[in-house]
Amino acid sequence: MRRAYLPHPRDAGSLAQRTLVRLGGNLAGMDSEPVSSEDNQAVVYPIDHADLTLDHLPHPRDPFDDVVRFAYTFDGYAHFGMEMCGEMANRALNHYLEGQALPAWLVADMDRLRGCLYFEARRWIRKESDPDTRSLIYIHKLIDAIGDLLATPA
């Protein structure tokens, strides 16, 4: 069973407030200093692909805050640029909504999967709400695809 062990933010409040606060502590597999996204609101604790394990992945029944904390272990904006990350994530979401499957160009690429997951977390933070059921299913398809790549021997 996959379980996230990323810490909970210290402050209570809305989903956006809880996500945007600086997380405390030195976490195993994470840099000790956070990296701010270029819009200077998202705090990212990077975990390299090589250090990522199945234990990092949130379970589908975990709260969305756990998904956001995991998504923020990869800064899609820094990696792809904000515009390209958004275009890629929107294209992947539209493809999924049309056929209920992730696009082939996405499922074998850890950078793209994590970039799309990062964008989806940002999308729902901006909306200041938890995702609807259909969107949450899509988000967990992204997480499952990341898990599949981690489980595949190199």
N, C-alpha and C positions, 0 to 999 in steps of 0.2 A: 504494500500500500504506500502510495506517495504521500509524503507529509512535508510541508514547508517548515523550516525551522528559523526563518528570518524573524527578527525581533519585531515586536509591535511598537509603534511610535509612543513616545512618552505622553503626548498631549491627547486629550479627548476632543471631540468636536465632529464636524462634518467629515465625510469621506475625503474631500479635498484638503481640509485642514490637517487631518491625520496623516495623509499621504505626503503633504508638502513639508511637514516638519522634519528637521534634521534628526535622523535616527542615531541613537547612541550606541557606544560599545564597539569593540574590535571583534568582528565576526570572522569565524573560520572560513577561509576561502574567499574573503572579500578584502579589498584594500581598506586600510584603516582610515583613510580620508575620502570623503565623498567627492563626486564630480558633479558640478551643476550643468544641466542641459543649457543649450544656447539661449533659450527663452528665460533662463535664470529662475525657474520656479520648480523644476523637477530635480530632486536630489537622487543621484544614481550611485549605488554601491556596486561597481563592476565586478563581475565574476567572469573570468576568461572561459571560453568554451572548454578548454582542456581541464579546468578545475570544476566544471559543472557536473553534478551527479544527479541521479534520480531522486535523491533525498531533498534536493532543492525545489523540486516541482510541487506546486500546491495540488491538493486533492480536489476533485470536483465539488465536494461538499464543504470545503473550507470557505470562509468569508471572502468576498471580493477583495478586501484589503490585502489578503495574502497573495492573491494573484497580482495585485499592483506592486507589492514589495518584490515579488519575483521578477515581474516585467522590468522593474527598475534596476535590475542587475546587468542590463545591457542598454546603452544609450543609442537608440536608433537614429536620433537626430544628429549626434556626433559622428556616427558611422556612415550614414547615407546622406545627411543633409535633411533639413526639415521638409522641404518640398518633395524630394524624391522618396523619403520615407512615407510621407502621406499618400503620394500617388501609388506607391507599391501596396500599401496597406489597404487603400480603397479598392484597388484592382483585385486584390486577393479576396476581400470581403464580398465584392460584387460577384466574383466567380463562384464563391462558396454559396451565396444566396440563390444563384441560378441553378446549381446542381447538387448542393449539399455535400460537396467534396472540395478539399483544398486543391488548388492548382498544382500541376506537376512541377512547374518551375519553382515552387515554394517548398515542397515537402522534403527535398534532399539538401536544402541549404540552411544551415544553422543561423547564419547572419540574417538572412531574410525572415526566417521564422521568428527569431527574437526581435527583429526590427518591427515586424507586424504586431507582435504581442505588445511591444513597448508603445506603439502608436495606439492600439486599442485601449490600453490603460490610460493613456493621455486623453483619448477621446472621451472616455467616461468620467475622468476627473474634471475635464472642462465642462461637461454637462452637469456636474455635481450630483450625480445619481449612480446607483448601481445599474448594470446593464440589464436589458430585458432578457427573457428566457432564450430567445433565438440567438441573440448576440453572445450570451454566456456560453451557449453550446458551441458556437464558433470559436470563442476564446479558448475553451478547453480542447477543441480540436487542434488548435495551434500548440497548446501545451503537450497534448498527446504526441504530436508529430516531433516535438523537441525530445520527448521521452524515447520515441522510437529511434531517433538518431543517436541518442546517448546509449541505448541498449545494443546498437549495431556495432560489432567489433570493427575497429579501424583497419 
